[in-house]
C-alpha cells in the first residue's frame, strides 16, 4: 500500500475499530488496491460491510469520517451484510470492478462468495454506457468549439469510462490489464474503436486546462457508442 493511501486508510480503520469492534469487514478496492494509484488523481475506494448498520453505529463512525474528509474526497461506502448478500443483481458493475482488484483489510472477505450473473452485468453495462454517451453528446453539443471545455468534459468522464470498460472486458471473458493506459487500449481494440481513442482522457484525467480537439472528442464518443453496441450484441456463453 502506498504511503499516501496508508496515511488516510490506517487512521480511519483505527477509529472504525474503536467504534465497531470486530463487527465489520473492510475492503480496499480500485486503483489503490491494484497498485496503479496516482496521488492527486485517483480516489481511495474503501467499503465497510457492517453487521449492525443502526443509526447509533453510524453516529459512532462520525469521528472516523471527519478525519477522512480532510484527506480524501470519496468517502467510504457503508452496507450491511444482509444487504450485501442480495446486492449482486443491483450493483453488478461495481462488484465486478471490485473483484478486478481488492484487499481485505478487516474481517472476512465479503467478495469470496459473491457471484455476478452475466445477464445482470450486460444489462447494467448497456444502460450505463448509453447513459454516458447521452451525456457526452450533450456536452459536445454545448462546447464543440471550446477545446478546453471538451478536454475537461472528457477528463472528468474518464474514471467512469475505465470502470465500465473494465467490466466489458470481464463480460467478454478477456484478461483485464492493470494499468489504465493498457486497459483503455485493450478495451478499445475489443469494441473496434480507433487506436488511442480512449487514451487521451485516461492519460490527462484530473489535469487542469487540458485541451482536446472536436475531432478527438468525436472519436471518444464513437468508442463509447461502439462499446454500447458491442455489449448489446454480445451473446453470453459464446465469448
N, C-alpha and C positions, 0 to 999 in steps of 0.2 A: 504494500500500500504506500503510495506516495506520501511524503511528509505533509504536503498541502491538504491532502484528504484526511490523513490521520489526525491533524490538529483540529479538524472540525468534528469528525466522527467519534473519536475517543472520548472527549469530554461529554458529548451528547449521550453516549451509551452509559457512561458512568452515572450521569444524572438519571437516565432511564432505569438503571439497575436500582438506584436508591428509591425511585418512585414505584417500580413494578415488581421488584424482586426477580424471581426466576420465571414469572408468569408470562413470558413473551418470547418470540423469535425475532431476530433482526437479520435482514439480508441487504447487502450492498450489491447493487446491480448497475448495468450500464457501463459507460466508459471507465468509471472509477474501478470497476471490478475486472474489466477486460485489459487494463493496462494501456489503453490509448487515450487516457485522460489528458486534456490540455488545460492547465491552470488559466483562469480568466475567461475561458471559452466554454468548457464542459460543465455540466451540472453534476453535483454529487447526489446520486439517487439512493435513498435508503427507505426500506419498508419495515414497519413493525407489525407483526401478527400477534394480536393480543388475546389472551384467554378471557379477559374481562374488559370490554370497551365502555364501561359505565361512565357517566359524566364525572364521578369522583376520581376515577382513574385518569381520565383525560386531563382534569384540572391538575392532578399531581405531576403531569408532564410539562406544565407551563414553564417552569424554570429551564428545562432542557430545550424547549422550543425557542425561548427568548434568547438563549445563548447561540443557538443555531442561526437565527435570523441575522445575527451580527456578522456571520462569516460566510453564509451561503444563501442563495436566492430560493432554491427549490426545497421546500420543507419536506420532511419525511412523510410517507404515507402511513395511514393507520387503518387496519382492518381486523376484524375478529376472526378467530379460527373457523367458526361456523360459517361466516360469510365467505372466507377464502375457499372452503371446501366446495362451495357452489359457484365459484367465480369464473371458471374456465370458459363457459359459454358467453359470459358478459364481457370479459376482458381478454379475448384470445390473442390480440396483438401484443398487449402489454406483457402477458405471461410468456408468450413466445420470445419476446425481446429479453425478458429477464433470464430465460433459460439459455440464451446465447452467451451469457457471461454473468456469473454472480458468485458471491461469497457469503457463507453463513457466518455471522459474527456473534450471534447469541441463539441459544436454544436449538430446537430440532429444525430440520430442513423442510420448509413448507412447500418447496417445489418437488420434493422427492416423489410424491405420489400424484402430482398434478399432471393431467394429460389434456391437451387441447385437441378437439375434434377438427380435422382439416376443413370440414364444411363450414364450421363456425368461423374459422380463420379466414377462409376465402371470402365469405360474405362480409365480414368486418373490413377486410383489406380493400375490397372493391368500393365499399361505402366511403372509407376514409380517403382513398386515392381520388375518387371522383369529387368528393367534397373539397379536397386540397386543390384539385385542378380548377374548380369553380372560383375559389378564392384567388388563385394565381391569375386567372383571366380577368377578374375584377381589377386586381392591382395593375395588371398590364394595360388595360383599357384606360385607367386613370393616369398612368405615368409612363406611357410608351416613349415619350420624348425626353425623359429625365433619367439618364443613366445612373445617377446616384440613387434615385428612388428605387429603380429596378434592382440595383445591387443590394440595397438594404432589404427589399422585399424577398429576394432570393436567399440572401444570407439568413434572414430570420426564419425562413421555412426549412432550411437545410437539416436541422436537427430532427424534425418530424419526418422528413423525407427519408432520412437514413434509417429511422426506426421502421418505417413502412417497407422499405426495400430489403431490410434485413429479414423481415417476415416473408416477403415474396420469395427470397432465396430458400428459406426454410420450407415453405409450402411446396416449392418446386423440387425439394429433395437435394438441393445443392449445398455444398460447404459454404459457410459464411466467413469471409475474411475478417480478421480482427481490425486492421486499420481502416479509417474512414475512406481514404482515397481508394484503397483496393476494393472495399465494399461497393463504392459508387461505380467503379469500372466494371466489376463483375455483374452487378445488378443491371447496369445499363446494357451490357452485352446480352444478358439473358432476355431482356424485353425488346431488343432490337433498336435501342437508342444510339445515336451517333457517339463515337468515342469522345469522351470529355464533356458530354452534355451535362452531367451532374457534378463534375469535378470543381467547377468554379465556385458555386455556393458552398460546397463542402470545405474547400481549402480556405475560403475567406469568411466563413460564418463568424459573426461576432466582431468583424473588423469594421470600424467606423470609416465612413467616407469611401468605401469600396464602390467602384462603378462597373456596370455591366451593360453592354450594348443591347438594343432591342432584338437583334438577330440572335444573340447568345441566349437571351431570356426566352425567345421563342423555341429554341432547341430544348431548353429546360422544361417548358410546358409540354412539349411534344414527348419528352421522356416520361413524364408523369402520365400523360394520356396513353402512351403505349403500355405502361405498367398496368393501368386500369383495364385496358383491353386484354392484356395477357392473362390477368387474374380471372377476368370474366370468362375467357375461353378455355382456361385450364381444366383438363379432365382429370379429376382426382383419381389416383391409383394408376395413372398411366405416365407419371412423370419419369 
